[in-house]
Structures are given as structure tokens and as C-alpha cells.
Amino acid sequence: MTQADLAGDDFTKGFISLLETGRTRVSLRAADILARKLGISASELIAVGPTNAEYDLTLLRAEQMLSSGRAADAIEVLERISAEATGTLKARALRARGRALVETGRPRDGLVYLEEASQAFAVMGERELQIRTTYDRALAYAHLNEPGTTLTLALECDAAMRAGGVIDRTLELQLRSLLATAFARIGDFDSSDLQARQALQLAEDVVDRDALATLYSTISLTRQRENRLDDAVAYARKSLALYEELRRERSVGQTWHNLASMYVERGEFDHAAKALERADRIASAGKIAALEARVLTTRAELAVAQRRWAEADRYGRTGSEHPAASPYTRARGLLAQARALAAGRSPLPKIRALLDEANTALKEEPPRVRAEIHEAYAGILGARGQWQEAFTQAQTALRLLHPNPKVLPGKRNASSRT
């Protein structure tokens, strides 16, 4: 029932809202009318128990825990409220519980509560809270490495905010950061840069250090994908400093891992090893399983870069088999294994099996990510003299990187010379 449904001709919607949130009292006559509409007795309706005002205070404490990085503590507090509270308070508790689960590395579980909260806000006409929950859902899908759904929900949130649903500079900054990440993830760097520039302009007016840290991290990852590694490292260090000030251990660990990946690409292997040690300690202390898996695969990539093939094989296998490894992380580990085995002249069928498995793991990833597997496949096959198949794999990589070329790979212009 909506508040208007419950009010009917007997009360105003505003009275029902005040009653739900504990800001007014109900007379016995009014309680009897409401109870009949709800299909219960008046005594059940006014039974002694925690009031919505008490739940409201508890919810505020849980939300403070969440904003200060104590998501695990908030979950315990929110469990009772989301089960026992009613109306808007219940929906707010469901939303907070979903956000807390996402923060603690359980985005799939968090989405269950976020979607329930979103539906409740829609029914109650709580437009602003519904928009904010749409952003939360987009963020959860980003944690799940599902850029398509992330982008759809983030753009839906953006459209709703532009229509006047919410005026909040901090939320807009967070949304621009998320959009920049999502566009970069699918390889649309022009759109990603546009969102990042808008976010940097907003950052001049917003003093939310958490949002600013997220923005710097987003720009860092975008610059890394554009191969602008000096800028990537600079922004990563800015985000790291803020996360350390805020004591966001999970984010600190992830940023150290991201820095390690950048150092590997820059050939700064000592820096990469030290960054991985920092990330590994945080992952172990905080029991952050997904980060543990990522650290293993990046150790494998570092070993490949240093031509330490046995170590690359070991870390690649352990990372790809880690129970918390995402499809992307698993593919990175498999690719490192394949490169290590190829360097050791292992049988080609064994290497093919690893590369095929990596390709399957990346089937939902953007084209430019899938292209790397085919490019590696082409290099390994070419080194073994399998020229025709190597050429086919290289063509596939080119099609993924350039889906609409003016001249199709493998064909020559009429004026080209052999």
C-alpha cells in the first residue's frame, strides 16, 4: 500500500508520513481505522515495541558507520532494522544494508537488498531515494565487473538527476567518476575523458575526500588503459594518500595493487614487487579474497616480465584457480601461464587449452580486453611456425580493436602493391 492508499478519505498522506516516522501520535479512533485497513487489530497496531523513532536513531548510527568505513559493523546493526522496521525506514535500512554488503566485497548479495529498496522507494513515491539507490546499484555492478549494466544504470541515474530528481554535488561527482570508469572499461576513452573533466570541475566545489579519492582512482585507471602511465601513477598516488587518510583499508589495498600493475607496465620491477607486498598484507589482514586473487595474477605478470617462467606458471595457476577470482582475473592468470609454458617450449595443445579457457572467461568483457588474448595467441602460434592460424588470430584481434575499419584486415586496396 502507498501512503495515499492507507490515508484514503480518512487522513492526509502527510499525516501517514508523520505517523510512519514517529513524528506524531495516533488516537485510539484513528488507530482503529488504520488497523481495519491493514487487516489487523488496533491492539496489534499499537503493541509495545521499538518505535520508528528508535529505529531511526539506530539507522543513523549504522549509516555513520558505513560512511566512516565500518561497513562490517553496520551490517550487524542493519539486519534487525531491515527485518522489523516499516515504511520508508525499512527501505532505507535495506538500502544501507545493500551498500554495506557491496563495501565488504559481497556485491551480489548487496544487490538483492538494493533492488528491494529501489522497488519500495518507487511504490512510496520517494523519488530522490530511488535515484540514489539507482547509483548504488550501478556501483554494485561495477564491483561485479559488469560494465554494460553499470553504464545503463549510471546513465539512468544521470538522466533522473538532470530532470531535477536530486540536486547533490557530491553525488554528481561520484556519478561522473563512475561513468568515467564505465566508459573506459568498454574502451570509449573520449566519453571517459569528458566525464573525468566534468568530475574535476565539480571537485573544485566539493570537499568530500571520499568522492575525490574515488575520482583520482578512476582517472588513474583510465590513464593506464590509454597507456599514459606517468599520469596514471600520479593520480593513483593522489587517491592512495586520501584513502590512507580516510583509513579505507580495502581501497588502500586495491590502489597498491593498481600501482603494482602500472609499475610492471613501466618496467619498474622493484617498485612493483614492493607495491604487491603492501597489497598482499592488506588483503591477508582484511581477508579480502578478491584482492588476494588479483595480487597472485599480477605477481604472475611481474614474473613474465622478468622472464621467471616457473614462478609465472605457479602464480598464474594459483591466481586463476583462486575461488574468489573474477572471470577477468582468472583470464589474466591463464594468460600468464600460457606465456610461461610457451617460453618453456611446452606442447602446443596444452598452451592452446589455456588460451581457449582464457578467451572463454573473457566472453562478457569489452572487445579491447578480448583482443589481448587473440594477440598473445597470434604471437605464440607464430613463434611455433603456425603461420596461417597465427594470421587468423591476429585478424580477430584487429577486428576487436577496430570493428569498423575502412579496409578489412587481409584485403588490399586496388592500388596496393604486393
N, C-alpha and C positions, 0 to 999 in steps of 0.2 A: 504493500500500500504506500502511496505517496503521502506526504503531509496533507495535501489538499484532500485526498480521499478520506483520510481519517478525520479531518476537520468537518467535512460535509457542510450542512447548513447550520450546525450547532456551534461551531467555533471558527476562528480565523486560522489560516495557515501559520501566521506569526505566533499565535498562542501555542500551537502544537510544537513549533520550533523551540520556543522558550521552555516548554514543558520537557521536551526531549533532552535539552542540555542543562536541566536543573536550575534554570534561572527564574522559575515561577512555581507556585504550588497549585495543586488541584483540589477543588472542593469535592465533597463526597458525591454531590449530584453529578458533577462533571465526570468524576471517576466512574460512576455507574454507566453513564452514556458511552464513555470511551471503552469500557470493559465489554459492553454488549457488542460494539462494533468489532472488537478484537476477538470475540468468541471466548472470553474468559470471565471469571467473576471479578467483582470490584475488589474483594479481599486479596485475590491473586495479584491484581494490578498494583496495589499499594503495599504488598508484602514487604516486611522489613528486610533490607539487604543493602549492599553498597549502592550509593546514589550515583547518578550520572556525573554529578559534580566531583565526587571522589574519583570516579574513573577518569574524568577529565584531567585532574591533577596527576594521576598516575601516568596517563598517556603523555602529558607534557614532560614528565621526568624521563620517560622512555625515549621521546623524541630528542631530548637534550643529550642522552647517552649516545644516540645514533649520530647526532651532529658532531659529537666530540670523539668519534671513532670507536666507541664501545658498543659495537653492533651486537656482539655475542651476549653482553649483559642485557641489552634492550630486548632481545628475543624472548628471554625468560619472563620479563615483565609484561610483554605484549601478548603472550599466549593466553593469559587469563582474560585480559580485556577484550580481545578479539572473539573470545568464546562467550562472554557474559554480557557485554555492553550491547546497546541497541542503537538504531538510527545512525546518525552521522558519526557519532563516537565510534561505533563498531567499524564503520567503513574506514575511518581514519586509522584505527588500530590495525585493520587488515593491510592498509597501505604501508604503514610503518613497519609492520612485520615482514612484508614482502621486500621492502628496501633493505631491511636488516639482513635478510637471508641472502640477497644479492651481494651485499657488502662482505659477508662471511664466505663467499665463494660457492654459494648454492643458488645460482640464478634460476635454474629450472624450477626448484621448489618455490622461490620467491615469486615467480610469475603466476603461480596458482592464486596467491593472495592478492597480487596486484590486479589481476583480471577480475577477481571477485569484487575488489574495492571499486574498480572502474565502473562495473555494472551497477553497483549500489549507488555511486555518486550520480550516475546517469538517471536512475529511477527517481532519486530525491531532488533532481534539478540542481545539484551542486556543480555548476559548470566549471568553476575555477579549479576545484579539487580534481575533477575529472581530467582536465587538461594537464595538471601537474602529474597525475598518475600515468597519463599517456607518455610523458617524458620518462618516468620511472620504468615503464615497460620497454621503451626504446633502449634505455641504458642496460636493462637486463639482457636483451637480445644482443647488444654489443658485447657483453661478457660471454655470451654463448658463441661468439664468432659467427653471427648470422647477419652480415651487413645489409642484405636486402630488406629484411624485416625491420632492422634498426632504422634504415633510411626512410621506409614507409611511415613508421610511427613518428619519427622525428619531424618529418615534413608535415604530417597531420597536426602535430603539436604546434609547429611554426605557423601554419595557416590559422589555427584557432587563436593563437596569441595575436596575430596580425588583425584578426577580426574583433579584437578588443576583449577577448575572454580573460586575459591576465595581463597586467602591467607590472612586470618584475624584472629589473635589470639583471639581477643575479641569475635568475632562471634563464633569461635570454642569453647571458654569457655562457652558461652551462650548455644550453641547446646549440649555440653556434659551435662550441668545441666538439660536441657530439656529432654534429653534421659534418664538420671538417674531417673528423676521424672516419665517418662512414663513407664519405666521398673518396677519401684517399684509399680506403680499403677496397673499393671497386675500381680503382685506377683513374678516377676523374679528378686529376690534380688541379685543374683550373677552378672547378667548383670548390674543391677543398681549400685552395688558397683564398678564394673570395670569402668563404665562411671564417677562415682564420683571421683575415684582415678586419672583418667586422667585429670579431671577438676581441681583437687587440684594441680597437677603438672603444668598445664597451668597458674593457678592463681599466681604462683611464678614469672611469666614473664609479667603478665597483671595487670595494675594498675587501671583498670576500676572498681570503687567501686560498681557501679550498678550491674555489672555482678557478682562481688564477693558476694554481698548481696544475689542475686538470688541463687548462688551456695550453700551458707550456709543454706539458707531456704530449698533448695532441699535435702541436706544431712540430715537436721533435720527431715524432713517428712519421709525420707527413714528409718532413725534410729528408728523413732516412730513405723513404720509398722513392723520393725524387733524386736520390744519390747526392744530396747536398749535405755531406756528412759533418762538415765543420759546424754548420748551423744546427744540425740535429743534436750534436753533442752539447753545444752551448745551451740550447733550450732544455735538454734533459737535465743538465746541471742546475738550471734555474728551478725546474719543477722539483728536483731532489731536495734542494735547500728548503723549499716551502713545505714539502711533505715531512721532512725531518723536524721542522719547527712545529708542525701540527701533530707530530707523533703518529702519523699514519703508516704503521709498520708494513702493512700489506702493499701499499703504494710505494713505499721506500724500496722494498724488496723487488717489486716489478721494475722500478726505474733503474736500479742497479743492473738488473738483467738486460734491460733495453740498452744501457750504456755498454755492457759487455758485447752485445751483438754489433753495436756500431764500431767498437774498438777492433773486433775481428775483421770487419769490412775495411777498416783503415790500416790493418796490418800492425796494430799496436797490441801485440800479443800479451805482454806483461800486464798492461792495463786491463785487458780483457780478463785475464786469469784472476786478478785481484777483485774486479767487479763481480765476477761469478762467485768468488768466495763469500763476498758480502751478501749477495742474493741468496746463496745456499744456506748461510747461517740463519737468515731471517725466515726462509721457507721452513727450515727444520724446527726452529724455535716456535714459530706460529702454526706449525702443522698445515702449511699451505700447499696442498698436494699438487695443484695445477702448476704452481711456480716451481716445485721440485722437478716436475716433468720437463718444463721448459729449460731449466738450468742444465739438465742432463743432455738435451739435444743441442744446446748451444756449446756445451763442452765438446760434444762430438764435432761440431762445425769448427771449433777452435783447433781441435786435433787434426782435422782435414787440412786446414790452412797451414798447419805446421808440419804436414806430411807424417804425422804419427798415426799410421794406419791401424795398428792393433787397438790403440786407445780409441780411435774414432769408431771402429766397429763395435767395441764394447759399450761406449756411451750411447751410440746411436741405437743399438739393440735395447739397452736398458730404458732409454727415454721413450722409444716407440712402443714398448710393452708396458709402460707405466699405466696403472689403471686410471689415473686422472688426466692422461694425455688427451688433448683435443685432437680432432682429425688433422688440423694443421700441424700441431706439434708432432704427432705420430709420423706424418709425411716427412717432416724435416729430419727426424731420426732415421727413417728408412733411406732417405736420400744420402745421408752421411754414410750409412752402412754400405750402400751401393758404390759410392765413390771409393771407400776404403777397400772393398773387395776387388773393384776394378783395378786399383793400383797394385794389388797383390796378385793379379792375374788369376783370380778365381774363375771357375767355369761360368760362361756367359749365361746359361739358363738360370743359375742362382741369382745373378745380378738382375736379369730381366724380371724375375719374380718380385724382387724388392722394389724395382721401379714401377712395375704394374700395380703393386699394392699401394705405393705412394700416390700414384695417379688416381686410383680409386678413392683414396682417402680425401683427395682434394676436389672431388667432383662437384661440390657445392661452392667452391671458392671462386673468386673473380678470375677472369681469363689470364691476367698477367701473372697471377700466382701459379696457375696450372702450367703456364708456358715454361717455367723454370725446370719442371720435371722433364718435359719434352726436349728442352735444350740440353740438359745433362744426359738424357738418353742418347741424343744425337752424337754428343762428344764421345761417350763410351763406346757406342757402336762403331763410330768412325775409327777410333783407336784400335778396334779389333778387326778392321777391314770390311765391316758390313756396310758398304757404302750406300747401297740402294735404300736399305731400311733407315740408315742414318739420315739420308736426304728426306725421307718421308717424315721422320720425327722433327727435323728442322723446319719443314714446311708447316707442320702442325703448330710449332712454337710461333712462327711468324704470323700465322692466321689468328692465333690467340692475341698476340700483341698488336696486330694491325688488322682488325676484322674487315675493313673496307679499303684495301689497297687499290691504287689506280691501276697497277699492273699485277696480276695474280702471280704468286710465287711459282716458279717453274715454267713460266711463259715469257717469251721475249717480245719486245716491241717489233713491229715490222721493219724498223730501221736499224735494229740492233745487229751487231756483228758478232760472229762466233769466234 
